[in-house]
Amino acid sequence: MKPRGWEVIERVTAGETLVFDGGYGTMLFAAGLLNGACPEVWNDTHADVVRGIHQGYYDAGSHLVETNTFGGTRLKLNEYKIGDRTRELNVKGARLARAAAPGDGYVAGSIGPTSRLPVDYALDDGVTDEEYEATFTEQAEALAEGGVDLFAVETMMFPQEATAAIRACKAVTNLPVMATMFFQFEELHDRDRTMWGESPGDVAKSLLAAGADVVGMNCGRGPDRAIVIMREMRKVTDAPLVAYPNAGLPITTGDTVTYELGPEAMAREYPALLDAGCNVVGACCGSNAEHIRRIAEVVRSRKK
């Protein structure tokens, strides 16, 4: 019997559009997380706050939400001197999201970048493919233990890191994997590329070849570029696509960071995102439950 997370793949393959969630850092900072503090520790110290964020997204219309484990690899947690808490914080993160999920809600285990350069690019202290795979395997095992339905390998910068994370997830358990990369808009060339020059089409093909079941983009500039990226990916694959861009560009005023697009302005871009061939839509930095509520309304209106 296939794990429940495969229903996500079956539903989008059958033509349904699913709604992902919104920003977590945005919500945690609003709740009092200090700049430079470890968000994953809040799975232990502020469990009610984290569970409440999950609940808010489900209530807003998310079919699936992700765990508060974006920086939950040992390599990343070592920066806070708490690498020995890797399993604990990931298991707790998964269980908090599961506790908030309605009967028909799905939980995606968030696996973000380690912030460590691959050995090919680092001047010193680079990470090998084997080291990447080991740290992602440890995190994926803990997330699976905590009860996630699928994995969200997200905001990846380097192809080596992205493919290592996908391979690790697939080696741990038979759960589907969504994999997304961060794209920069190169204004001079009017194009979107990863930090290492990969096009959206190249990314889609490489992530699928590594074993991902859903591929796409997240973070980045905003839905305007997500639309372009989805069109380019759709040209090279019939696989399910996911996009959850930022709420536009950040605006810094003193110590305060806001984003360009409010809920209504952001949602106005989503009919075009769906037309571009996107199967799972959500939002990233600068977004909150109200953004997701408006996006979910767009998705529901397309069913009529």
Backbone as CSV, one residue per row, in Angstrom:
resi,resn,N_x,N_y,N_z,CA_x,CA_y,CA_z,C_x,C_y,C_z
1,MET,0.846,-1.199,0.000,0.000,0.000,0.000,0.886,1.255,0.000
2,LYS,0.608,2.157,-0.948,1.413,3.364,-1.053,1.150,4.302,0.108
3,PRO,2.174,5.012,0.596,1.955,6.023,1.634,0.953,7.078,1.160
4,ARG,0.290,7.706,2.111,-0.784,8.653,1.817,-0.317,9.835,0.969
5,GLY,0.937,10.207,1.089,1.436,11.346,0.336,1.310,11.197,-1.168
6,TRP,1.231,9.975,-1.644,1.092,9.765,-3.087,-0.248,10.250,-3.618
7,GLU,-1.215,10.458,-2.703,-2.485,11.051,-3.135,-2.263,12.435,-3.747
8,VAL,-1.271,13.162,-3.236,-0.958,14.487,-3.772,-0.600,14.372,-5.251
9,ILE,0.253,13.414,-5.567,0.677,13.219,-6.953,-0.510,12.771,-7.807
10,GLU,-1.306,11.866,-7.280,-2.465,11.372,-8.028,-3.473,12.485,-8.299
11,ARG,-3.683,13.332,-7.317,-4.673,14.402,-7.482,-4.242,15.424,-8.529
12,VAL,-2.989,15.842,-8.478,-2.551,16.843,-9.457,-2.420,16.231,-10.848
13,THR,-2.029,14.968,-10.898,-1.932,14.295,-12.195,-3.307,14.169,-12.838
14,ALA,-4.336,14.045,-12.002,-5.716,13.943,-12.499,-6.298,15.301,-12.879
15,GLY,-5.536,16.367,-12.665,-5.979,17.685,-13.099,-6.367,18.652,-11.992
16,GLU,-6.281,18.217,-10.742,-6.634,19.101,-9.625,-5.467,20.034,-9.315
17,THR,-5.772,21.252,-8.872,-4.748,22.185,-8.403,-4.795,22.218,-6.883
18,LEU,-3.646,22.050,-6.253,-3.579,22.054,-4.797,-2.897,23.323,-4.298
19,VAL,-3.270,23.718,-3.086,-2.740,24.938,-2.479,-1.723,24.571,-1.400
20,PHE,-0.539,25.144,-1.533,0.521,24.973,-0.540,0.361,26.072,0.509
21,ASP,1.350,26.288,1.346,1.224,27.296,2.400,2.039,28.542,2.065
22,GLY,2.239,29.400,3.064,2.962,30.652,2.872,4.244,30.687,3.680
23,GLY,4.706,31.891,3.987,5.979,32.057,4.655,5.986,31.576,6.096
24,TYR,7.139,31.092,6.537,7.320,30.711,7.944,8.208,31.696,8.672
25,GLY,9.330,32.068,8.057,10.180,33.062,8.694,9.413,34.340,8.979
26,THR,8.602,34.748,8.017,7.774,35.947,8.167,6.904,35.849,9.411
27,MET,6.270,34.707,9.579,5.359,34.516,10.707,6.108,34.376,12.028
28,LEU,7.236,33.691,12.009,8.000,33.506,13.243,8.595,34.823,13.736
29,PHE,9.102,35.632,12.807,9.632,36.942,13.210,8.514,37.808,13.792
30,ALA,7.341,37.725,13.191,6.200,38.490,13.702,5.818,38.042,15.107
31,ALA,6.091,36.760,15.404,5.754,36.209,16.719,6.850,36.437,17.755
32,GLY,7.989,37.010,17.312,9.030,37.341,18.282,10.356,36.652,18.102
33,LEU,10.517,35.825,17.067,11.815,35.208,16.811,12.834,36.309,16.516
34,LEU,13.954,36.257,17.202,14.980,37.277,17.029,15.828,37.001,15.801
35,ASN,16.257,38.040,15.150,17.127,37.905,13.987,18.412,37.185,14.392
36,GLY,18.752,36.126,13.667,19.944,35.354,13.991,19.697,34.172,14.894
37,ALA,18.472,34.052,15.423,18.128,32.905,16.270,17.710,31.725,15.397
38,CYS,17.728,30.545,15.965,17.417,29.319,15.223,15.908,29.058,15.224
39,PRO,15.256,29.107,14.053,13.800,28.888,14.004,13.387,27.498,14.457
40,GLU,14.213,26.482,14.175,13.827,25.105,14.493,13.731,24.862,15.998
41,VAL,14.457,25.646,16.797,14.382,25.486,18.251,12.963,25.777,18.747
42,TRP,12.237,26.624,18.015,10.869,26.943,18.417,9.945,25.728,18.353
43,ASN,10.332,24.674,17.633,9.541,23.443,17.663,9.503,22.856,19.063
44,ASP,10.480,23.230,19.884,10.548,22.787,21.270,10.069,23.869,22.237
45,THR,10.588,25.088,22.067,10.342,26.139,23.061,9.041,26.912,22.846
46,HIS,8.537,26.948,21.610,7.319,27.692,21.299,6.395,26.838,20.429
47,ALA,6.168,25.624,20.889,5.402,24.661,20.091,4.012,25.183,19.726
48,ASP,3.356,25.868,20.656,2.008,26.376,20.382,2.013,27.409,19.263
49,VAL,3.062,28.236,19.215,3.170,29.250,18.156,3.333,28.571,16.798
50,VAL,4.234,27.606,16.733,4.487,26.907,15.475,3.237,26.164,15.015
51,ARG,2.610,25.455,15.935,1.377,24.732,15.579,0.301,25.704,15.120
52,GLY,0.246,26.869,15.739,-0.735,27.880,15.345,-0.506,28.407,13.936
53,ILE,0.756,28.519,13.525,1.059,28.940,12.150,0.556,27.894,11.164
54,HIS,0.842,26.628,11.468,0.331,25.549,10.614,-1.198,25.615,10.525
55,GLN,-1.838,25.758,11.684,-3.298,25.793,11.737,-3.854,26.944,10.904
56,GLY,-3.187,28.097,10.987,-3.636,29.259,10.232,-3.611,29.014,8.732
57,TYR,-2.594,28.297,8.264,-2.519,28.004,6.824,-3.567,26.976,6.404
58,TYR,-3.760,25.953,7.211,-4.819,24.998,6.876,-6.180,25.708,6.840
59,ASP,-6.436,26.540,7.837,-7.709,27.255,7.894,-7.894,28.187,6.696
60,ALA,-6.774,28.693,6.157,-6.830,29.621,5.030,-7.073,28.917,3.700
61,GLY,-6.965,27.591,3.692,-7.227,26.853,2.463,-6.093,26.009,1.941
62,SER,-4.995,25.888,2.694,-3.879,25.040,2.246,-4.282,23.571,2.291
63,HIS,-3.990,22.867,1.207,-4.170,21.413,1.203,-2.983,20.735,1.877
64,LEU,-1.826,21.358,1.770,-0.633,20.813,2.401,0.193,21.949,2.998
65,VAL,0.771,21.691,4.151,1.659,22.663,4.783,2.986,21.977,5.071
66,GLU,4.029,22.793,5.214,5.339,22.210,5.476,5.746,22.394,6.934
67,THR,6.698,21.594,7.334,7.194,21.628,8.706,8.152,22.799,8.907
68,ASN,8.304,23.208,10.152,9.254,24.267,10.507,10.642,23.653,10.690
69,THR,11.176,23.121,9.575,12.463,22.423,9.642,13.366,22.815,8.469
70,PHE,13.141,23.995,7.915,13.884,24.445,6.734,15.395,24.352,6.936
71,GLY,15.877,24.734,8.117,17.306,24.669,8.427,17.632,23.533,9.364
72,GLY,16.946,22.399,9.192,17.046,21.308,10.156,18.098,20.254,9.895
73,THR,19.010,20.484,8.944,20.101,19.521,8.776,21.142,19.724,9.874
74,ARG,21.893,18.670,10.142,22.967,18.775,11.138,23.992,19.832,10.712
75,LEU,24.306,19.885,9.416,25.275,20.878,8.954,24.824,22.295,9.274
76,LYS,23.534,22.559,9.140,23.010,23.891,9.429,22.878,24.117,10.934
77,LEU,22.365,23.130,11.653,22.186,23.280,13.103,23.520,23.386,13.828
78,ASN,24.573,22.862,13.233,25.910,23.000,13.834,26.317,24.470,13.968
79,GLU,25.772,25.337,13.101,26.083,26.765,13.197,25.603,27.338,14.533
80,TYR,24.582,26.703,15.116,24.046,27.146,16.412,24.553,26.260,17.552
81,LYS,25.493,25.363,17.230,26.074,24.437,18.214,25.043,23.459,18.764
82,ILE,24.051,23.109,17.940,23.015,22.175,18.407,22.801,21.044,17.402
83,GLY,23.853,20.664,16.690,23.734,19.577,15.739,23.260,18.278,16.371
84,ASP,23.544,18.095,17.672,23.122,16.879,18.361,21.615,16.818,18.583
85,ARG,20.902,17.919,18.283,19.443,17.943,18.436,18.726,17.753,17.095
86,THR,19.456,17.339,16.081,18.880,17.228,14.734,17.633,16.353,14.712
87,ARG,17.746,15.133,15.195,16.595,14.223,15.159,15.431,14.790,15.967
88,GLU,15.710,15.247,17.169,14.656,15.754,18.063,13.864,16.885,17.419
89,LEU,14.555,17.882,16.883,13.866,19.067,16.370,13.086,18.770,15.092
90,ASN,13.575,17.834,14.289,12.843,17.452,13.085,11.622,16.598,13.404
91,VAL,11.770,15.669,14.323,10.614,14.859,14.729,9.532,15.751,15.332
92,LYS,9.932,16.665,16.214,8.954,17.569,16.829,8.308,18.465,15.784
93,GLY,9.095,18.944,14.815,8.536,19.781,13.765,7.473,19.052,12.961
94,ALA,7.747,17.811,12.626,6.778,17.016,11.861,5.510,16.767,12.671
95,ARG,5.676,16.481,13.942,4.506,16.170,14.776,3.636,17.397,15.029
96,LEU,4.257,18.576,15.092,3.475,19.804,15.266,2.591,20.065,14.044
97,ALA,3.155,19.886,12.867,2.359,20.080,11.653,1.267,19.024,11.560
98,ARG,1.602,17.792,11.908,0.603,16.722,11.869,-0.528,16.983,12.849
99,ALA,-0.187,17.544,14.015,-1.220,17.825,15.024,-2.212,18.873,14.547
100,ALA,-1.769,19.769,13.677,-2.647,20.824,13.172,-3.431,20.395,11.944
101,ALA,-3.021,19.317,11.295,-3.607,18.934,10.012,-5.011,18.367,10.177
102,PRO,-5.946,18.833,9.336,-7.257,18.198,9.303,-7.141,16.818,8.677
103,GLY,-8.206,16.063,8.686,-8.159,14.702,8.178,-7.693,14.590,6.744
104,ASP,-8.015,15.614,5.948,-7.623,15.572,4.539,-6.400,16.444,4.245
105,GLY,-5.713,16.907,5.287,-4.539,17.757,5.094,-3.256,16.943,5.010
106,TYR,-2.326,17.420,4.213,-1.049,16.742,4.038,0.061,17.558,4.694
107,VAL,1.112,16.848,5.125,2.270,17.487,5.751,3.509,17.211,4.908
108,ALA,4.187,18.288,4.513,5.421,18.177,3.731,6.611,18.491,4.624
109,GLY,7.559,17.594,4.672,8.763,17.805,5.475,9.717,18.739,4.766
110,SER,9.927,19.930,5.327,10.771,20.944,4.709,12.252,20.615,4.887
111,ILE,12.969,20.584,3.755,14.411,20.354,3.748,15.046,21.467,2.929
112,GLY,15.686,22.399,3.605,16.306,23.528,2.925,17.796,23.347,2.754
113,PRO,18.459,24.337,2.171,19.905,24.238,1.937,20.699,24.291,3.230
114,THR,21.902,23.766,3.177,22.771,23.736,4.355,23.548,25.038,4.537
115,SER,23.539,25.890,3.517,24.340,27.121,3.488,25.832,26.833,3.396
116,ARG,26.179,25.613,3.036,27.585,25.227,2.850,27.837,24.969,1.370
117,LEU,28.895,25.528,0.837,29.226,25.386,-0.574,29.700,23.972,-0.910
118,PRO,29.354,23.499,-2.105,29.911,22.229,-2.544,31.424,22.327,-2.709
119,VAL,32.080,21.206,-2.611,33.538,21.191,-2.671,34.048,21.752,-4.009
120,ASP,33.253,21.625,-5.064,33.659,22.132,-6.384,33.801,23.646,-6.415
121,TYR,33.057,24.335,-5.523,33.019,25.790,-5.570,33.675,26.460,-4.365
122,ALA,33.873,25.728,-3.293,34.403,26.323,-2.066,35.916,26.468,-2.142
123,LEU,36.414,27.559,-1.597,37.862,27.744,-1.516,38.448,26.815,-0.464
124,ASP,37.686,26.599,0.598,38.079,25.629,1.614,36.821,25.163,2.337
125,ASP,36.909,24.047,3.034,35.810,23.517,3.847,34.547,23.269,3.013
126,GLY,34.722,22.848,1.765,33.574,22.520,0.929,32.959,21.183,1.323
127,VAL,31.700,20.980,0.894,30.966,19.772,1.256,30.940,18.821,0.061
128,THR,31.258,17.563,0.292,31.232,16.561,-0.773,29.797,16.068,-0.970
129,ASP,29.549,15.420,-2.104,28.229,14.845,-2.358,27.845,13.860,-1.262
130,GLU,28.827,13.087,-0.805,28.559,12.083,0.239,28.166,12.753,1.555
131,GLU,28.818,13.871,1.882,28.476,14.595,3.113,27.088,15.223,3.014
132,TYR,26.770,15.771,1.843,25.418,16.296,1.640,24.389,15.186,1.847
133,GLU,24.629,14.070,1.207,23.645,12.982,1.256,23.477,12.462,2.683
134,ALA,24.569,12.395,3.434,24.498,11.918,4.813,23.669,12.849,5.687
135,THR,23.891,14.162,5.549,23.151,15.101,6.409,21.676,15.155,6.026
136,PHE,21.370,15.041,4.715,19.963,15.042,4.296,19.274,13.728,4.667
137,THR,20.020,12.632,4.644,19.446,11.347,5.050,19.018,11.394,6.505
138,GLU,19.877,11.945,7.357,19.545,12.050,8.785,18.277,12.874,8.986
139,GLN,18.166,13.988,8.283,16.978,14.825,8.440,15.737,14.126,7.893
140,ALA,15.850,13.528,6.724,14.698,12.857,6.117,14.194,11.716,6.996
141,GLU,15.106,10.981,7.611,14.701,9.884,8.503,13.896,10.414,9.679
142,ALA,14.344,11.534,10.254,13.636,12.118,11.400,12.263,12.646,10.996
143,LEU,12.186,13.289,9.839,10.899,13.805,9.366,9.917,12.665,9.096
144,ALA,10.422,11.586,8.502,9.563,10.422,8.264,9.092,9.824,9.583
145,GLU,9.989,9.765,10.559,9.611,9.265,11.888,8.510,10.129,12.499
146,GLY,8.580,11.436,12.258,7.575,12.346,12.803,6.241,12.312,12.078
147,GLY,6.193,11.667,10.913,4.914,11.446,10.258,4.586,12.310,9.060
148,VAL,5.606,12.816,8.342,5.306,13.616,7.151,4.756,12.720,6.045
149,ASP,4.000,13.322,5.126,3.420,12.592,4.000,4.294,12.645,2.755
150,LEU,5.095,13.687,2.648,5.997,13.881,1.518,7.098,14.828,1.950
151,PHE,8.068,15.031,1.084,9.170,15.938,1.380,9.105,17.157,0.468
152,ALA,9.527,18.304,1.000,9.674,19.522,0.213,11.137,19.948,0.267
153,VAL,11.901,19.499,-0.702,13.294,19.929,-0.849,13.231,21.295,-1.525
154,GLU,13.656,22.358,-0.817,13.301,23.692,-1.313,14.435,24.706,-1.214
155,THR,14.274,25.760,-2.028,15.187,26.911,-2.054,16.635,26.485,-2.285
156,MET,16.823,25.414,-3.042,18.173,24.918,-3.287,18.903,25.845,-4.266
157,MET,20.194,26.038,-4.007,21.025,26.927,-4.818,21.920,26.159,-5.792
158,PHE,22.454,25.020,-5.341,23.444,24.287,-6.110,22.859,22.965,-6.592
159,PRO,23.113,22.575,-7.828,22.569,21.308,-8.322,23.020,20.106,-7.514
160,GLN,24.274,20.107,-7.048,24.765,18.969,-6.271,23.970,18.791,-4.982
161,GLU,23.672,19.910,-4.327,22.954,19.848,-3.060,21.518,19.388,-3.279
162,ALA,20.883,19.912,-4.317,19.494,19.544,-4.611,19.375,18.059,-4.920
163,THR,20.232,17.559,-5.785,20.127,16.148,-6.157,20.491,15.226,-4.989
164,ALA,21.433,15.655,-4.146,21.787,14.849,-2.974,20.606,14.751,-2.017
165,ALA,19.874,15.854,-1.837,18.711,15.843,-0.949,17.614,14.940,-1.492
166,ILE,17.381,15.002,-2.798,16.362,14.143,-3.403,16.739,12.673,-3.237
167,ARG,17.979,12.347,-3.542,18.437,10.952,-3.409,18.297,10.462,-1.974
168,ALA,18.623,11.332,-1.016,18.523,10.940,0.388,17.081,10.631,0.770
169,CYS,16.169,11.493,0.352,14.741,11.266,0.659,14.258,9.950,0.073
170,LYS,14.655,9.680,-1.150,14.210,8.467,-1.825,14.820,7.215,-1.201
171,ALA,16.016,7.353,-0.643,16.675,6.205,-0.021,16.067,5.865,1.331
172,VAL,15.486,6.870,1.982,14.969,6.693,3.341,13.620,5.989,3.352
173,THR,12.723,6.401,2.456,11.360,5.877,2.499,10.662,6.139,1.180
174,ASN,9.566,5.486,0.962,8.820,5.612,-0.288,7.805,6.749,-0.205
175,LEU,8.295,7.944,0.051,7.432,9.120,0.067,7.751,9.990,-1.142
176,PRO,6.750,10.664,-1.715,7.039,11.542,-2.849,7.880,12.746,-2.433
177,VAL,8.563,13.302,-3.424,9.448,14.439,-3.179,9.094,15.582,-4.117
178,MET,8.813,16.749,-3.528,8.740,17.993,-4.288,10.105,18.649,-4.171
179,ALA,10.633,19.151,-5.268,11.958,19.773,-5.236,11.915,21.094,-5.991
180,THR,12.373,22.153,-5.335,12.363,23.484,-5.943,13.712,24.155,-5.782
181,MET,14.022,25.032,-6.736,15.262,25.782,-6.655,14.984,27.273,-6.676
182,PHE,15.960,28.021,-6.206,15.903,29.476,-6.157,16.465,30.030,-7.462
183,PHE,15.702,30.908,-8.103,16.142,31.538,-9.343,16.332,33.038,-9.130
184,GLN,17.360,33.570,-9.761,17.591,35.005,-9.781,17.151,35.549,-11.135
185,PHE,16.505,36.717,-11.113,16.141,37.363,-12.366,17.318,38.191,-12.843
186,GLU,17.835,37.856,-14.020,18.951,38.597,-14.612,18.369,39.656,-15.535
187,GLU,18.245,40.853,-15.002,17.557,41.919,-15.730,18.245,42.254,-17.048
188,LEU,19.564,42.218,-17.053,20.313,42.558,-18.256,19.958,41.632,-19.417
189,HIS,19.739,40.348,-19.095,19.436,39.354,-20.132,17.954,38.988,-20.173
190,ASP,17.158,39.559,-19.253,15.720,39.276,-19.170,15.471,37.767,-19.077
191,ARG,16.123,37.151,-18.092,15.973,35.714,-17.940,16.148,35.323,-16.473
192,ASP,15.731,34.118,-16.150,15.832,33.598,-14.791,16.827,32.440,-14.784
193,ARG,17.785,32.503,-13.862,18.812,31.468,-13.765,19.104,31.179,-12.295
194,THR,19.576,29.959,-12.024,20.065,29.661,-10.686,21.397,30.394,-10.493
195,MET,21.909,30.338,-9.285,23.185,30.999,-9.007,24.311,30.453,-9.868
196,TRP,24.123,29.248,-10.393,25.178,28.620,-11.185,24.799,28.552,-12.660
197,GLY,23.838,29.396,-13.060,23.573,29.580,-14.474,22.611,28.616,-15.128
198,GLU,21.940,27.778,-14.348,21.006,26.812,-14.926,19.689,27.487,-15.297
199,SER,19.144,27.119,-16.436,17.846,27.621,-16.869,16.733,26.830,-16.188
200,PRO,15.506,27.364,-16.157,14.387,26.600,-15.594,14.198,25.237,-16.248
201,GLY,14.359,25.172,-17.558,14.220,23.892,-18.240,15.285,22.895,-17.808
202,ASP,16.518,23.363,-17.690,17.610,22.496,-17.233,17.348,21.994,-15.815
203,VAL,16.865,22.884,-14.963,16.573,22.518,-13.574,15.494,21.447,-13.515
204,ALA,14.411,21.653,-14.244,13.316,20.675,-14.236,13.827,19.295,-14.628
205,LYS,14.628,19.243,-15.674,15.126,17.943,-16.146,16.085,17.302,-15.149
206,SER,16.956,18.102,-14.525,17.930,17.530,-13.593,17.268,17.060,-12.302
207,LEU,16.287,17.802,-11.806,15.599,17.390,-10.580,14.773,16.128,-10.801
208,LEU,14.116,16.046,-11.943,13.349,14.842,-12.260,14.272,13.644,-12.434
209,ALA,15.420,13.856,-13.067,16.379,12.769,-13.261,16.908,12.250,-11.925
210,ALA,16.982,13.139,-10.923,17.452,12.736,-9.593,16.393,11.961,-8.818
211,GLY,15.136,12.000,-9.298,14.072,11.231,-8.651,12.921,12.032,-8.094
212,ALA,12.913,13.361,-8.273,11.816,14.185,-7.762,10.514,13.850,-8.482
213,ASP,9.400,13.974,-7.768,8.083,13.685,-8.325,7.345,14.952,-8.745
214,VAL,7.685,16.071,-8.102,7.152,17.388,-8.435,8.337,18.340,-8.453
215,VAL,8.424,19.217,-9.433,9.560,20.133,-9.503,9.058,21.558,-9.708
216,GLY,9.912,22.521,-9.391,9.492,23.900,-9.576,10.437,24.903,-8.968
217,MET,9.852,26.024,-8.516,10.617,27.129,-7.947,9.969,27.619,-6.667
218,ASN,10.778,28.237,-5.816,10.211,28.974,-4.687,11.141,30.127,-4.336
219,CYS,10.640,31.019,-3.491,11.367,32.215,-3.081,11.550,33.122,-4.301
220,GLY,12.718,33.690,-4.509,12.945,34.509,-5.693,12.235,35.845,-5.646
221,ARG,11.946,36.372,-6.826,11.472,37.751,-6.921,9.980,37.915,-6.665
222,GLY,9.167,37.060,-7.221,7.731,37.221,-7.057,6.981,36.431,-8.105
223,PRO,5.646,36.479,-8.081,4.851,35.676,-9.005,5.044,36.039,-10.468
224,ASP,5.440,37.273,-10.756,5.648,37.644,-12.163,6.728,36.780,-12.799
225,ARG,7.820,36.538,-12.075,8.881,35.687,-12.606,8.523,34.205,-12.481
226,ALA,7.750,33.850,-11.466,7.325,32.457,-11.324,6.537,32.009,-12.549
227,ILE,5.733,32.907,-13.096,4.944,32.596,-14.289,5.870,32.231,-15.451
228,VAL,6.909,33.030,-15.648,7.867,32.782,-16.731,8.596,31.461,-16.506
229,ILE,9.015,31.221,-15.268,9.748,29.994,-14.941,8.872,28.765,-15.182
230,MET,7.612,28.834,-14.781,6.705,27.708,-14.985,6.494,27.434,-16.471
231,ARG,6.368,28.470,-17.260,6.199,28.276,-18.712,7.394,27.545,-19.308
232,GLU,8.593,27.937,-18.852,9.797,27.310,-19.390,9.918,25.855,-18.943
233,MET,9.549,25.587,-17.689,9.591,24.202,-17.220,8.553,23.346,-17.938
234,ARG,7.373,23.910,-18.156,6.309,23.147,-18.791,6.665,22.766,-20.227
235,LYS,7.524,23.527,-20.855,7.961,23.204,-22.218,8.755,21.904,-22.282
236,VAL,9.406,21.529,-21.170,10.302,20.371,-21.214,9.766,19.159,-20.454
237,THR,8.635,19.296,-19.751,8.133,18.158,-18.986,6.617,18.227,-18.785
238,ASP,6.022,17.048,-18.657,4.604,16.931,-18.302,4.441,16.625,-16.818
239,ALA,5.543,16.579,-16.089,5.494,16.262,-14.655,4.789,17.377,-13.879
240,PRO,4.266,17.076,-12.696,3.647,18.112,-11.876,4.632,19.218,-11.522
241,LEU,4.142,20.462,-11.546,4.969,21.629,-11.241,4.426,22.353,-10.022
242,VAL,5.338,22.920,-9.230,4.982,23.677,-8.032,5.684,25.027,-8.061
243,ALA,4.975,26.060,-7.598,5.582,27.391,-7.478,5.061,28.064,-6.223
244,TYR,5.991,28.562,-5.412,5.598,29.385,-4.269,6.620,30.514,-4.117
245,PRO,6.375,31.582,-4.887,7.290,32.729,-4.912,7.112,33.638,-3.702
246,ASN,8.068,34.550,-3.540,7.954,35.592,-2.525,6.833,36.563,-2.874
247,ALA,6.419,37.346,-1.889,5.409,38.385,-2.109,6.078,39.631,-2.687
248,GLY,6.745,39.439,-3.824,7.488,40.540,-4.431,8.832,40.730,-3.767
249,LEU,9.428,41.878,-4.007,10.752,42.185,-3.467,10.660,42.745,-2.050
250,PRO,11.668,42.492,-1.214,11.668,43.057,0.140,11.929,44.560,0.122
251,ILE,11.320,45.238,1.068,11.514,46.684,1.243,11.994,46.901,2.674
252,THR,13.213,47.414,2.822,13.782,47.618,4.152,13.631,49.080,4.576
253,THR,13.002,49.276,5.717,12.847,50.609,6.303,13.388,50.554,7.725
254,GLY,14.604,51.072,7.915,15.228,50.960,9.230,15.496,49.498,9.548
255,ASP,14.941,49.004,10.656,15.092,47.599,11.034,13.920,46.752,10.566
256,THR,12.991,47.352,9.848,11.780,46.653,9.431,11.850,46.240,7.967
257,VAL,11.498,44.985,7.686,11.451,44.484,6.310,10.008,44.133,5.969
258,THR,9.498,44.742,4.909,8.183,44.387,4.385,8.371,43.948,2.937
259,TYR,7.294,43.497,2.305,7.371,43.040,0.922,6.372,43.787,0.062
260,GLU,6.662,43.828,-1.234,5.911,44.651,-2.172,4.427,44.316,-2.252
261,LEU,4.106,43.023,-2.246,2.758,42.595,-2.612,1.923,42.172,-1.408
262,GLY,0.821,42.853,-1.217,-0.158,42.423,-0.241,-0.943,41.240,-0.782
263,PRO,-1.843,40.676,0.019,-2.581,39.481,-0.398,-3.349,39.650,-1.716
264,GLU,-4.068,40.755,-1.857,-4.876,40.939,-3.061,-4.011,41.117,-4.302
265,ALA,-2.968,41.943,-4.192,-2.088,42.187,-5.333,-1.373,40.907,-5.754
266,MET,-0.952,40.109,-4.793,-0.259,38.867,-5.129,-1.202,37.883,-5.815
267,ALA,-2.392,37.737,-5.276,-3.345,36.773,-5.826,-3.748,37.108,-7.254
268,ARG,-3.687,38.372,-7.620,-4.059,38.764,-8.990,-3.167,38.115,-10.042
269,GLU,-1.956,37.723,-9.638,-1.021,37.104,-10.577,-1.275,35.602,-10.763
270,TYR,-2.084,35.015,-9.903,-2.168,33.558,-9.872,-2.983,32.921,-10.998
271,PRO,-3.969,33.576,-11.579,-4.588,32.969,-12.764,-3.567,32.705,-13.873
272,ALA,-2.657,33.630,-14.092,-1.616,33.435,-15.109,-0.647,32.335,-14.698
273,LEU,-0.398,32.202,-13.389,0.489,31.145,-12.911,-0.144,29.779,-13.168
274,LEU,-1.443,29.676,-12.953,-2.146,28.427,-13.244,-2.163,28.157,-14.743
275,ASP,-2.375,29.193,-15.528,-2.370,29.045,-16.990,-1.014,28.580,-17.509
276,ALA,0.047,28.913,-16.761,1.399,28.521,-17.170,1.662,27.037,-16.963
277,GLY,0.734,26.354,-16.296,0.869,24.917,-16.111,1.219,24.484,-14.715
278,CYS,1.049,25.375,-13.740,1.395,25.057,-12.356,0.298,24.216,-11.706
279,ASN,0.705,23.172,-10.976,-0.247,22.250,-10.345,-0.399,22.442,-8.843
280,VAL,0.636,22.977,-8.201,0.617,23.259,-6.762,1.107,24.690,-6.590
281,VAL,0.312,25.527,-5.921,0.685,26.934,-5.764,0.625,27.344,-4.298
282,GLY,1.570,28.182,-3.922,1.599,28.741,-2.582,2.380,30.042,-2.630
283,ALA,2.960,30.418,-1.505,3.732,31.656,-1.438,4.886,31.450,-0.466
284,CYS,5.854,32.372,-0.505,7.056,32.212,0.316,7.264,33.475,1.157
285,CYS,8.459,34.012,1.189,8.796,35.115,2.085,7.857,36.309,1.899
286,GLY,7.463,36.909,3.005,6.608,38.076,2.977,5.134,37.756,2.937
287,SER,4.792,36.482,2.852,3.370,36.100,2.781,2.890,35.572,4.120
288,ASN,1.575,35.587,4.279,0.957,35.081,5.503,-0.340,34.363,5.149
289,ALA,-1.127,34.030,6.154,-2.346,33.259,5.916,-3.336,33.998,5.022
290,GLU,-3.364,35.323,5.077,-4.292,36.062,4.231,-3.879,35.962,2.760
291,HIS,-2.593,35.954,2.476,-2.135,35.710,1.104,-2.655,34.354,0.611
292,ILE,-2.512,33.349,1.457,-2.949,32.002,1.059,-4.461,31.940,0.906
293,ARG,-5.175,32.640,1.743,-6.638,32.675,1.617,-7.046,33.203,0.241
294,ARG,-6.399,34.287,-0.188,-6.729,34.873,-1.497,-6.300,33.949,-2.632
295,ILE,-5.140,33.318,-2.501,-4.673,32.384,-3.525,-5.615,31.193,-3.620
296,ALA,-6.062,30.683,-2.472,-7.000,29.556,-2.466,-8.319,29.931,-3.144
297,GLU,-8.731,31.173,-2.990,-9.952,31.629,-3.662,-9.786,31.591,-5.180
298,VAL,-8.605,31.981,-5.642,-8.325,31.925,-7.085,-8.406,30.482,-7.573
299,VAL,-7.796,29.565,-6.827,-7.803,28.149,-7.212,-9.227,27.607,-7.231
300,ARG,-10.007,27.918,-6.202,-11.394,27.422,-6.160,-12.223,28.018,-7.308
301,SER,-11.992,29.259,-7.653,-12.782,29.900,-8.713,-12.535,29.240,-10.063
302,ARG,-11.364,28.644,-10.233,-11.043,27.992,-11.511,-11.762,26.672,-11.675
303,LYS,-12.271,26.125,-10.574,-12.982,24.854,-10.649,-14.403,25.021,-11.164
304,LYS,-14.919,26.240,-11.099,-16.322,26.479,-11.443,-16.545,26.474,-12.941
